Amino acid sequence: MVKKHSKNVHKRAGRIQEIRTAEVKKQKENRAFMKLGSKLRAYFFTGILVTAPVAMTFYVAYKVILWIDTGVGKLLPPQLRSYYDTLPFTIPGLGIIVLILTMTLVGMFAAGFIGKFFIRLGDWIVKRIPLISTVYSLLKKVFETFLSDKTAAFSKVVLLEYPRKGIWILGLVSTDTEGEVKNILKQEMVNVFVPTTPNPTSGFLIFMPKQDLIYLDMSVEEALKFIISGGIVAPDEVQKK
């Protein structure tokens, strides 16, 4: 009777041990699968992180090239357009080449004496047309600000306390404050453009005392990347440190 009871105890202990061993094995397999799944997921997101910016950049560039090609193609003379349509292949980027050559020729003409005369005449005519003169003057000033070599538009990145003390934001210095604003404030002021996230083309202009600004070493391009990304893409100077 005692021997039979001890055998049953040994059998139960053996079964319990087998169950525990099976559970431990199952847990190890689950951990291995979870580890493999997390690695595969990490590889997948890494692949997206690597390929998505490149693919989107090429896609946007391709669409822009097609858009420019289509627009410039409509401006070509009928004879040249019909000859281009008969070609057995297309030349992507031909519109950009034509546009660059055209803008270069227009710039060469505008730099001459006759070109300057026609530009002054056109300015005189346009500025006397209601509403259109306002839009033209604004656009001309914007393009002169960004494209002219004589200006230092957004040459510096600064930190300033706004909207209250202890809260800091990034700003782009445009120029020193001049004119009526400077005469009223009667101190050395700076025009600072504060862009918004994630669209830096919108923002607001504030006039700040020069001594209240902290000038940074980062470039304007790095600051714009920092703003557009919402602070995710850190400037190179910060990363090097």
C-alpha positions as CSV (number, residue, x, y, z in Angstrom):
1,M,0.0,0.0,0.0
2,V,2.8,2.4,0.9
3,K,4.8,1.4,-2.2
4,K,1.7,2.1,-4.4
5,H,1.2,5.5,-2.8
6,S,4.9,6.4,-3.3
7,K,4.7,5.4,-6.9
8,N,1.6,7.7,-7.4
9,V,3.5,10.6,-5.7
10,H,6.5,10.1,-8.0
11,K,4.2,10.0,-11.1
12,R,2.5,13.2,-10.0
13,A,5.8,14.9,-9.3
14,G,7.1,13.7,-12.7
15,R,4.0,15.1,-14.5
16,I,4.3,18.4,-12.6
17,Q,7.9,18.6,-13.6
18,E,7.0,17.9,-17.3
19,I,4.3,20.6,-17.2
20,R,6.8,23.1,-15.7
21,T,9.4,22.2,-18.2
22,A,6.9,22.6,-21.1
23,E,5.8,26.0,-19.7
24,V,9.4,27.2,-19.4
25,K,10.1,26.0,-23.0
26,K,6.9,27.8,-24.2
27,Q,7.9,31.0,-22.4
28,K,11.4,30.9,-24.0
29,E,9.8,30.3,-27.4
30,N,7.4,33.3,-26.8
31,R,10.3,35.5,-25.8
32,A,12.3,34.4,-28.8
33,F,9.3,35.2,-31.1
34,M,8.7,38.5,-29.4
35,K,12.4,39.4,-29.7
36,L,12.4,38.5,-33.4
37,G,9.1,40.4,-33.9
38,S,10.6,43.6,-32.2
39,K,13.7,43.3,-34.3
40,L,11.7,42.9,-37.5
41,R,9.5,45.9,-36.6
42,A,12.6,47.9,-35.8
43,Y,14.2,46.9,-39.2
44,F,10.9,47.8,-41.0
45,F,10.7,51.3,-39.4
46,T,14.4,51.8,-40.1
47,G,13.8,51.0,-43.8
48,I,10.9,53.5,-43.9
49,L,13.1,56.1,-42.2
50,V,15.9,55.6,-44.8
51,T,13.8,55.2,-48.0
52,A,10.8,57.6,-47.3
53,P,12.8,60.9,-47.4
54,V,14.7,59.9,-50.5
55,A,11.6,58.5,-52.3
56,M,9.5,61.6,-51.4
57,T,12.3,63.9,-52.5
58,F,12.6,62.3,-55.9
59,Y,8.8,62.1,-56.3
60,V,8.4,65.8,-55.5
61,A,11.3,66.7,-57.8
62,Y,9.9,64.6,-60.6
63,K,6.4,66.3,-60.2
64,V,8.0,69.8,-60.2
65,I,10.1,68.9,-63.3
66,L,7.0,67.7,-65.1
67,W,5.0,70.7,-64.1
68,I,7.7,73.1,-65.3
69,D,8.1,71.1,-68.5
70,T,4.4,71.3,-69.2
71,G,4.2,75.0,-68.5
72,V,7.3,75.9,-70.5
73,G,6.2,73.5,-73.3
74,K,3.1,75.6,-73.8
75,L,5.2,78.7,-74.3
76,L,7.4,77.2,-77.0
77,P,6.8,78.2,-80.7
78,P,4.4,75.8,-82.5
79,Q,7.2,74.6,-84.9
80,L,9.5,73.7,-82.0
81,R,6.7,72.1,-80.0
82,S,5.6,69.9,-82.9
83,Y,9.2,68.8,-83.5
84,Y,9.5,67.9,-79.8
85,D,6.2,66.0,-79.9
86,T,7.4,63.9,-82.8
87,L,10.5,62.6,-80.9
88,P,10.3,58.9,-79.9
89,F,11.5,59.8,-76.4
90,T,10.9,62.6,-73.9
91,I,13.6,64.7,-72.3
92,P,12.8,65.3,-68.7
93,G,14.1,68.6,-67.4
94,L,14.1,70.3,-70.8
95,G,11.6,72.8,-69.5
96,I,14.0,73.7,-66.6
97,I,16.9,74.1,-69.0
98,V,14.8,76.4,-71.2
99,L,13.6,78.3,-68.2
100,I,17.1,78.9,-66.8
101,L,18.4,80.0,-70.2
102,T,15.4,82.3,-70.6
103,M,15.8,83.9,-67.2
104,T,19.6,84.3,-67.8
105,L,18.9,86.1,-71.1
106,V,16.3,88.3,-69.5
107,G,18.7,89.2,-66.7
108,M,21.4,90.0,-69.3
109,F,19.0,92.2,-71.1
110,A,17.8,93.9,-67.9
111,A,21.4,94.7,-66.9
112,G,21.9,96.7,-70.1
113,F,21.0,100.4,-70.7
114,I,18.0,99.6,-72.9
115,G,16.8,96.9,-70.4
116,K,17.0,99.3,-67.5
117,F,15.0,101.9,-69.4
118,F,12.2,99.4,-70.1
119,I,12.2,98.2,-66.5
120,R,11.8,101.8,-65.2
121,L,9.0,102.4,-67.8
122,G,7.2,99.2,-66.7
123,D,7.6,100.1,-63.0
124,W,6.2,103.6,-63.7
125,I,3.2,102.1,-65.6
126,V,2.4,99.3,-63.1
127,K,2.7,101.6,-60.0
128,R,-0.1,103.8,-61.4
129,I,-2.6,100.9,-61.6
130,P,-4.8,100.6,-58.5
131,L,-4.5,97.4,-56.4
132,I,-2.1,95.8,-58.9
133,S,0.6,98.4,-57.8
134,T,0.3,97.3,-54.2
135,V,0.7,93.6,-55.0
136,Y,3.5,94.3,-57.5
137,S,5.5,96.4,-55.0
138,L,5.1,93.8,-52.2
139,L,6.2,90.9,-54.5
140,K,9.1,93.0,-55.9
141,K,10.3,93.8,-52.4
142,V,10.1,90.2,-51.3
143,F,12.0,88.9,-54.3
144,E,14.7,91.6,-53.9
145,T,15.0,90.7,-50.2
146,F,15.6,86.9,-50.9
147,L,17.4,87.0,-54.2
148,S,19.5,90.1,-54.2
149,D,23.2,89.8,-53.3
150,K,23.1,93.2,-51.6
151,T,21.0,92.2,-48.8
152,A,21.6,90.1,-45.7
153,A,18.1,88.7,-45.3
154,F,17.7,86.4,-42.4
155,S,21.5,86.2,-41.9
156,K,21.4,85.5,-38.1
157,V,19.5,83.2,-35.8
158,V,18.6,84.5,-32.4
159,L,17.0,83.4,-29.1
160,L,14.5,85.8,-27.5
161,E,12.2,85.7,-24.6
162,Y,8.6,85.6,-25.8
163,P,5.7,85.9,-25.0
164,R,6.9,86.3,-21.4
165,K,10.1,86.1,-19.4
166,G,11.5,82.6,-19.0
167,I,10.0,81.3,-22.3
168,W,12.4,81.3,-25.3
169,I,11.8,81.0,-29.0
170,L,13.9,81.1,-32.2
171,G,13.8,84.1,-34.4
172,L,15.5,85.2,-37.7
173,V,17.1,88.6,-37.9
174,S,16.1,90.5,-41.0
175,T,17.6,94.0,-40.6
176,D,18.1,96.7,-38.1
177,T,15.0,98.7,-37.4
178,E,15.0,102.0,-39.4
179,G,12.6,104.8,-40.2
180,E,9.7,106.0,-38.1
181,V,9.8,103.0,-35.7
182,K,13.4,103.7,-34.8
183,N,12.7,107.4,-34.3
184,I,9.8,106.6,-31.9
185,L,11.6,103.9,-29.9
186,K,14.8,105.9,-29.7
187,Q,17.1,102.9,-29.1
188,E,18.9,100.3,-31.1
189,M,16.3,97.8,-32.3
190,V,16.3,94.8,-34.6
191,N,13.6,93.4,-36.8
192,V,13.1,89.8,-35.9
193,F,10.9,87.4,-37.9
194,V,9.5,84.6,-35.7
195,P,8.4,81.6,-37.9
196,T,5.8,79.1,-36.8
197,T,5.8,75.3,-36.7
198,P,5.5,73.4,-39.0
199,N,5.0,76.1,-41.7
200,P,7.9,78.6,-41.4
201,T,6.5,80.8,-44.2
202,S,3.9,82.1,-41.7
203,G,4.9,84.0,-38.6
204,F,5.0,87.5,-37.2
205,L,7.5,90.4,-37.1
206,I,8.6,91.9,-33.7
207,F,11.0,94.7,-32.9
208,M,13.5,93.7,-30.2
209,P,16.2,95.7,-28.4
210,K,19.5,94.4,-29.6
211,Q,20.8,93.7,-26.1
212,D,17.9,91.4,-25.3
213,L,18.8,89.0,-28.1
214,I,21.1,85.9,-27.9
215,Y,22.9,85.3,-31.2
216,L,23.3,81.6,-32.1
217,D,26.0,79.9,-34.3
218,M,23.5,77.8,-36.2
219,S,22.7,78.7,-39.8
220,V,19.3,79.9,-41.0
221,E,18.8,76.6,-42.8
222,E,19.4,74.6,-39.7
223,A,17.1,76.8,-37.7
224,L,14.3,76.3,-40.3
225,K,14.8,72.5,-40.2
226,F,14.6,72.6,-36.4
227,I,11.4,74.6,-36.6
228,I,9.7,72.6,-39.3
229,S,10.4,69.3,-37.5
230,G,9.0,70.6,-34.2
231,G,12.4,70.3,-32.5
232,I,13.0,66.7,-33.6
233,V,15.9,67.5,-36.1
234,A,18.5,69.1,-33.9
235,P,21.1,71.5,-35.4
236,D,24.5,70.1,-36.3
237,E,26.3,72.3,-33.8
238,V,24.2,70.8,-31.0
239,Q,24.8,67.2,-32.2
240,K,28.6,67.7,-32.4
241,K,28.6,68.8,-28.7
